[in-house]
Amino acid sequence: MIKRVPEKTCLVNLIQSLIALEVGTSVDIARSLNEREMPPKCILAACEAAMMEISELYDSGEYFIASLIMAGEIMNRVIKLVSPRIEARARGHYKGRVAIGTVRGEIHSLGKNIAGALLTAYGFDVKDLGVDVPASRYVECVRDWQPDVVGLSVLLSSCFHSLEDTVSALLEFRGTSSSPAVFISGAQVTPALKDYWGADYYAPTVFDTVRLCESLARSRRRVA
């Protein structure tokens, strides 16, 4: 008789395999937990713990951008596994509009794509503007689609000037209004840069992006 591995052990194994960037093993463990009806938030929490460790390894120079991309690909596959169960719970609970994209010069899209998939699963209407998006395109989106939140993604510090230009253009367009909220996200973005450029919020990870948008949605409901 094959002994069933406890779910807590599986979660630890998921964290360890993701940190080790073991694609097949990580996805297999996540699939097993999903089939055993482990709550999606528990599976994603384990992935978040792993991603935080990976971020620290990147900051210390032990991992490189390629490692972040590989980890993001694993996350993308895990999210595809659990999204149907999240969507089933979120169905009928519309939370607002979120526009996302990478700024001019930035073509790395995996983090943006994962954030978009998670936001959609949690009940947000998401407009993905794509990669290498000029500031004028974000402004057009705000004017024509009227999102509640706009997220600007950047991985490379060489694109920070584009990020600054886009934040400035969005703030100028909205004038004295506080809508849409503008947040920036990326492995090398910091709270200090958020303050310097004048963005409203900073979301270092895709999980922080979801938490931020959900918090803003709750605030809008209270005001309404």
FILUMNU-724185 format. One line per 10 residues: for each residue x, y, z of N, C-alpha, C. Coordinates in steps of 0.05 Angstrom, whole numbers. Layout:
BEGIN
X Y Z X Y Z X Y Z  ...
This chain:
BEGIN
17 -24 0 0 0 0 18 25 0  12 44 -19 28 68 -21 19 88 1  38 98 16 31 116 38 26 144 26  4 156 34 -4 183 25 13 204 40  26 221 25 43 242 37 25 264 49  29 271 74 13 292 86 14 318 70  -8 333 71 -10 357 55 11 378 64  16 380 90 36 400 100 63 393 89  70 367 87 95 359 76 96 366 46  74 363 32 73 370 4 77 399 0
66 416 17 70 445 15 99 452 19  112 439 38 141 444 43 157 435 18  149 412 7 163 402 -17 159 421 -41  135 433 -42 129 452 -64 147 476 -61  150 487 -37 167 510 -32 196 503 -40  206 480 -31 234 473 -37 239 468 -66  220 455 -80 224 449 -108 223 475 -125  206 494 -117 204 519 -132 229 535 -128  239 536 -103 264 550 -98 287 538 -115  286 512 -118 307 498 -134 302 500 -164
280 513 -171 272 517 -199 267 491 -214  256 471 -199 250 445 -211 221 446 -222  220 451 -248 194 456 -261 175 433 -258  183 409 -267 166 386 -267 157 378 -239  175 377 -220 168 370 -193 149 389 -180  154 415 -184 137 436 -172 109 434 -183  106 431 -209 79 429 -221 65 403 -213  80 381 -211 67 356 -202 57 358 -174  72 370 -156 64 373 -129 39 391 -127  40 413 -142 17 431 -142 -8 418 -153
-4 402 -174 -27 387 -186 -39 367 -165  -21 353 -151 -31 334 -131 -47 348 -109  -36 371 -99 -50 386 -78 -77 396 -88  -77 405 -113 -102 416 -125 -123 393 -127  -114 370 -136 -132 347 -138 -143 338 -111  -127 342 -90 -135 335 -63 -152 358 -50  -158 378 -67 -175 401 -59 -163 417 -36  -136 419 -36 -123 439 -19 -132 466 -27  -141 484 -9 -150 511 -16 -129 525 -34  -138 537 -56 -119 550 -74 -101 571 -60
-112 585 -40 -96 605 -26 -73 592 -11  -76 568 -2 -55 554 12 -32 547 -7  -40 537 -31 -21 530 -52 -6 555 -60  -20 577 -65 -8 602 -73 9 614 -52  1 610 -26 18 620 -4 45 607 -3  45 580 -9 70 566 -10 87 576 -33  75 582 -55 90 593 -78 101 620 -71  85 636 -57 94 663 -49 119 661 -31  118 642 -12 141 639 6 166 631 -10  162 614 -30 185 607 -47 195 630 -63
176 646 -74 184 669 -91 199 690 -74  191 693 -49 205 712 -32 234 703 -28  238 677 -24 265 666 -21 281 670 -47  268 665 -69 281 669 -95 289 698 -99  272 716 -91 278 745 -93 303 751 -76  305 739 -52 328 744 -35 353 733 -48  351 710 -60 374 698 -74 383 716 -98  363 728 -110 370 746 -132 384 771 -121  373 782 -99 385 806 -88 414 801 -78  420 776 -70 446 769 -60 466 762 -82
455 760 -107 473 754 -129 475 724 -135  461 707 -120 462 678 -124 445 670 -148  423 684 -152 406 679 -175 406 703 -193  400 699 -219 401 720 -239 373 723 -251  371 742 -270 345 747 -283 333 722 -295  350 705 -307 341 680 -319 327 663 -298  337 664 -273 325 648 -251 297 659 -245  294 686 -245 268 698 -240 248 690 -261  258 690 -286 240 682 -308 231 653 -305  250 636 -298 243 607 -294 223 604 -271
227 618 -249 209 616 -227 181 627 -235  181 648 -251 156 659 -261 141 639 -278  156 624 -294 143 604 -312 130 582 -295  144 574 -273 132 554 -255 106 565 -243  108 590 -234 84 603 -222 61 604 -242  68 610 -267 47 612 -287 32 585 -290  47 563 -289 35 537 -292 18 530 -268  28 537 -244 13 531 -220 -14 547 -220  -12 572 -228 -36 589 -228 -57 577 -248  -48 567 -271 -67 555 -290 -81 531 -277
-67 517 -259 -79 494 -246 -101 502 -226  -96 523 -210 -114 530 -189 -135 551 -197  -130 565 -219 -148 587 -227 -177 579 -229  -184 556 -242 -212 549 -244 -227 547 -217  -213 539 -196 -226 537 -170 -229 565 -158  -209 583 -163 -212 610 -153 -235 624 -167  -236 621 -193 -257 634 -209 -285 625 -201  -287 599 -193 -313 589 -185 -323 603 -160  -304 610 -142 -311 623 -117 -316 653 -122  -301 665 -141 -303 694 -146 -326 701 -165
-338 681 -178 -359 686 -198 -382 702 -186  -389 724 -200 -411 741 -190 -402 763 -171  -375 764 -165 -365 784 -147 -345 802 -163  -357 819 -180 -341 837 -196 -327 858 -178  -300 862 -183 -285 879 -165 -274 904 -178  -277 907 -204 -267 932 -216 -249 926 -240  -239 948 -251 -223 947 -275 -194 953 -269  -176 936 -279 -147 940 -276 -133 939 -303  -118 960 -310 -102 960 -334 -73 955 -327  -60 937 -341 -32 930 -335 -16 930 -361
10 934 -358 28 932 -381 56 937 -372  75 931 -390 103 938 -384 109 964 -399  127 980 -388 132 1006 -398 150 1005 -423  152 1028 -436 168 1030 -461 196 1019 -457  205 1001 -475 231 990 -474 233 964 -459  212 957 -443 212 933 -427 196 911 -442  208 888 -447 195 867 -462 190 842 -445  199 842 -420 195 819 -402 166 820 -392  151 800 -398 122 801 -393 111 780 -373  128 761 -364 118 739 -349 105 748 -323
118 766 -308 106 776 -283 80 790 -288  78 806 -309 53 819 -316 32 799 -323  39 779 -338 20 759 -346 9 743 -322  26 737 -303 17 722 -279 -1 740 -263  6 765 -260 -11 784 -245 -39 786 -258  -39 787 -285 -64 789 -299 -81 765 -295  -69 741 -296 -84 716 -292 -96 715 -264  -80 722 -244 -90 722 -217 -112 742 -213  -109 766 -223 -129 787 -220 -155 778 -233  -153 766 -256 -177 757 -270 -191 735 -254
-175 716 -243 -186 695 -227 -201 705 -202  -191 727 -192 -202 738 -167 -225 758 -173  -234 760 -197 -258 776 -203 -254 803 -215  -230 810 -224 -225 836 -236 -227 834 -266  -236 856 -278 -236 858 -307 -209 870 -315  -192 855 -329 -165 863 -334 -161 870 -364  -148 893 -369 -140 900 -396 -110 899 -396  -99 880 -411 -70 877 -414 -61 893 -439  -46 914 -434 -36 931 -456 -12 920 -470  -1 898 -459 22 886 -471 49 895 -461
69 893 -479 96 901 -471 105 925 -487  126 938 -478 138 961 -492 117 982 -498  102 989 -477 79 1007 -480 87 1036 -475  83 1054 -494 90 1082 -489 70 1095 -469  79 1117 -457 62 1131 -438 35 1140 -450  36 1148 -475 11 1157 -488 -10 1135 -490  -1 1110 -492 -21 1088 -494 -34 1084 -467  -20 1087 -445 -33 1085 -419 -53 1107 -415  -46 1131 -424 -65 1154 -421 -90 1149 -438  -87 1139 -462 -110 1132 -479 -128 1112 -466
-115 1092 -453 -131 1071 -439 -147 1083 -417  -135 1101 -401 -149 1113 -379 -172 1130 -389  -168 1145 -411 -188 1162 -422 -212 1145 -434  -205 1124 -448 -226 1109 -463 -238 1086 -446  -222 1073 -429 -232 1049 -415 -239 1056 -386  -227 1076 -375 -232 1085 -347 -228 1064 -326  -204 1053 -325 -198 1033 -304 -197 1045 -276  -201 1029 -256 -199 1038 -228 -170 1039 -220  -154 1021 -232 -125 1018 -224 -109 1015 -249  -85 1026 -250 -66 1022 -271 -40 1012 -259
-30 989 -270 -5 977 -260 17 979 -281  40 989 -273 63 992 -291 84 972 -283  92 954 -301 112 934 -294 138 939 -308  160 934 -294 187 937 -305 206 919 -291  223 905 -305 243 887 -294 270 900 -294  277 913 -317 304 923 -321 306 952 -311  327 958 -296 331 985 -286 337 1005 -309  345 995 -332 350 1012 -355 325 1024 -366  302 1013 -358 276 1024 -367 263 1042 -346  278 1049 -325 266 1066 -304 258 1093 -315
272 1103 -334 265 1130 -345 237 1128 -358  231 1106 -371 205 1102 -383 183 1100 -362  190 1087 -340 171 1084 -318 165 1112 -306  186 1128 -302 182 1155 -292 164 1172 -311  170 1170 -337 154 1185 -356 125 1177 -356  120 1151 -353 92 1141 -354 77 1149 -329  89 1147 -306 76 1156 -281 70 1186 -283  89 1202 -293 84 1230 -296 61 1237 -314  59 1222 -337 38 1227 -356 11 1220 -345  9 1198 -330 -16 1189 -318 -25 1209 -296
-6 1218 -280 -13 1237 -259 -23 1264 -271  -9 1272 -292 -17 1297 -305 -45 1294 -317  -51 1271 -329 -77 1268 -342 -100 1267 -322  -96 1254 -299 -118 1252 -280 -121 1278 -264  -102 1295 -264 -104 1321 -250 -109 1318 -220  -130 1331 -211 -136 1330 -182 -151 1305 -174  -159 1288 -192 -173 1264 -186 -154 1243 -174  -164 1225 -157 -148 1204 -146 -151 1178 -161  -167 1179 -183 -172 1155 -199 -163 1160 -228  -150 1140 -239 -144 1114 -228 -120 1114 -209
-119 1095 -191 -96 1092 -174 -73 1081 -192  -49 1091 -188 -26 1082 -204 -6 1068 -186  0 1043 -194 21 1029 -178 43 1019 -197  67 1016 -185 90 1006 -201 99 979 -188  110 962 -205 118 936 -196 142 926 -212  159 911 -198 183 901 -211 204 893 -191  221 874 -198 241 863 -180 260 885 -169  265 905 -185 285 926 -176 272 952 -168  245 953 -168 231 977 -159 230 977 -129  231 1001 -117 231 1004 -88 211 1024 -79
203 1023 -53 185 1044 -43 196 1072 -46  222 1075 -44 234 1101 -47 230 1112 -75  232 1094 -95 228 1102 -123 199 1109 -127  181 1094 -115 152 1101 -116 147 1129 -106  159 1136 -84 156 1163 -73 168 1184 -91  191 1178 -101 206 1197 -118 190 1204 -143  179 1183 -156 164 1187 -181 135 1196 -176  125 1192 -152 98 1202 -146 76 1182 -151  83 1156 -156 63 1136 -159 48 1132 -133  23 1122 -135 7 1119 -110 15 1095 -94
23 1074 -107 28 1049 -92 51 1034 -105  62 1015 -90 85 998 -98 77 970 -92  79 952 -112 72 924 -108 96 907 -117  113 898 -98 137 884 -106 133 857 -119  111 844 -114 106 817 -125 78 816 -137  73 795 -152 46 791 -164 26 787 -142  34 775 -120 15 771 -98 8 797 -84  28 815 -82 23 841 -71 4 857 -90  7 852 -116 -10 865 -135 -39 858 -130  -45 832 -126 -72 823 -121 -83 835 -95
-66 834 -74 -75 844 -48 -81 874 -50  -64 888 -64 -68 917 -67 -94 923 -82  -99 909 -104 -123 914 -119 -148 906 -103  -146 885 -88 -169 877 -71 -174 898 -49  -153 908 -38 -156 929 -17 -169 954 -29  -160 962 -52 -171 986 -65 -201 981 -72  -207 956 -80 -235 950 -87 -253 952 -62  -242 942 -39 -258 944 -14 -262 973 -7  -242 990 -11 -244 1018 -4 -265 1032 -22  -266 1024 -47 -286 1036 -65 -315 1028 -56
-318 1003 -48 -344 994 -39 -353 1008 -14  -334 1014 4 -341 1029 29 -350 1057 22  -336 1070 3 -343 1097 -5 -371 1098 -18  -376 1077 -35 -401 1076 -50 -424 1070 -30
